[in-house]
């Protein structure tokens, strides 16, 4: 707002006097003028909408540095600090890649159970072979484990 008024009154009064009157620096005015002035400046609401769209476009993987880089490549005058401030204020965070956690320890001295079934799933009568399975289900609270015990002895090839 101040810079726009200075720009309007610049033809009538000296630039240094106008800047001193409104307590702004001449270099700040020059920066404002160099980035396109008020036509390219974005309000916080406009910038927040752009941040959210870029964040969603890249599936939440981009943080403030990469969002800043992306918006600059699209021609928007933004700063990393302003983007970081808006993202923090509105709880927008980048997803972090998690390290792979090894869940199997094959190097141990414990005995390994023999494979009695040896992938021969055909049985003549019920209650001869029991199998199980564990399904890992990701939730917001963490992993849930859903064990399945095969109770039947007939397997169909279609539903």
N, C-alpha and C positions, 0 to 999 in steps of 0.2 A: 504494500500500500504506500509506504513512504517512498520507495524507489519510483513507483509510477507517478507520484506527485512531482518528484524531483525531475523526472523525465519530461513532464508536461511544462514545468516552469523553467527549464534549462535555457530556453531561448531568451528569456527575459532577465534572469539573474545568473551570476557566476556559479559554476558547479560547486566550488569549495564552500561558498557561503550557504548554499542550500543544504549541503551535506552537514555542515557544522550546525545549522539551525535545527535539523532533525536528528542530530547525534548519530550519524552514520558515517562510515568511511567512504572516501571516493573509490577505493579499491573494491569495496563491497558493491557499490553502484556499478562499477565496471564489470564485475563478475556477473551481476544480475543482468546487465545489458548484453554481455557476451553469450549467455546461455539462452537467449531468445526472449527474455523478459517475461511478462505475465502470461503471454499466450501459451508458453510451454510448461510453466510451473504447475504442478499438480497439488490439489488439496490432499489432506491426509486420507479422506474417504476415497478419493479417486485412486491414490497410490495403493491403499489397502486392497481395493478391488483388483488392481493389477497384480499385487503380490499374491493374493489368493488364487488368481487364475494361473499364474506361472507355477505356484506351489502345487496346484492340482494337476496341471499339465505334465509335470515331471513326477507324479505320484508321491509327493511329499518328500522327495529325496534331496531337494535343493534347500540350502540354508541361505542366510542373508548375503554372503559374498557371491554365490552363484546366481541368486535372484537379481542382485544388483548388476552383475555382468550381463545377464540375459536382457534386463530392461534397457540397459545402455545400448546393447546391440540392436534393440528395437527402436532406438531413437528417443528414449525418455531421459530427461535430466534428473538423475537420482543419485543419492549418496548411500554408501554402505551403512553409515551410522543411522540415517533416518529409517532405512529399511529394517535394521536391527531393532530400533526403538519400537516401530509399529508392530513387528512380529512378536516381540516380547510382550508388548501391551495387550495384544489380542490372542496370545497363547499359540501362535503358529510356530511349530518346531519341525526341523528336518528329521526324518527317520534315520537312525544310525544303523550301519551294517553291524551285525553281531558276529563275533568270532564263532567259528564252528566248534561245537563242544563234542568231544569224543565221548560216546556213551558205552562203548564196548571195550572191555579189557580182555584181549585174547592172550596176553602174556602172563599166565598165572600157572601155578602148580596144581590147581584143583582138578579133579577128574572130570572128564567130559562125558555126558550121558551118551550111551550108544544110540545109533539111529536104527531102532527096531523096525520102523515102518518102511524105511528105504523107498519112499515115494510110491508105495503100492497101496493106493487108496481104495481098491476094490475089496469089499468084505462080504462074506456070505450071510452073516447074521448081525443083529444089533449087539452093542456093548462089547465089541471086540477091539475097536480102535477109538481112542479119544484124541481130539485135536483142539488146539486153542489158537487164538490170534489176539494181538493187542493193536488197537488203532489209536494213534496219537492225534488229539484234536486240539488245535491252538485256540485259546480264548484270551480275553483281556486279563484275566487273573493268572494266566500261565497255561501250561499244558494239562489237559485232561486225558486220562487213559481209559479206554473202553475195552475191557476184555470180552472176548467172545468164546463161548464154549460150544462146540458143535454137538447138538443134542440128537440130531437125526442121523440116519445112516443111508439115506437115499439122496443122491445129487441129481438135479435136473439140468439139462442143457439150455432150457428156456423157461421163462416165467409162465 
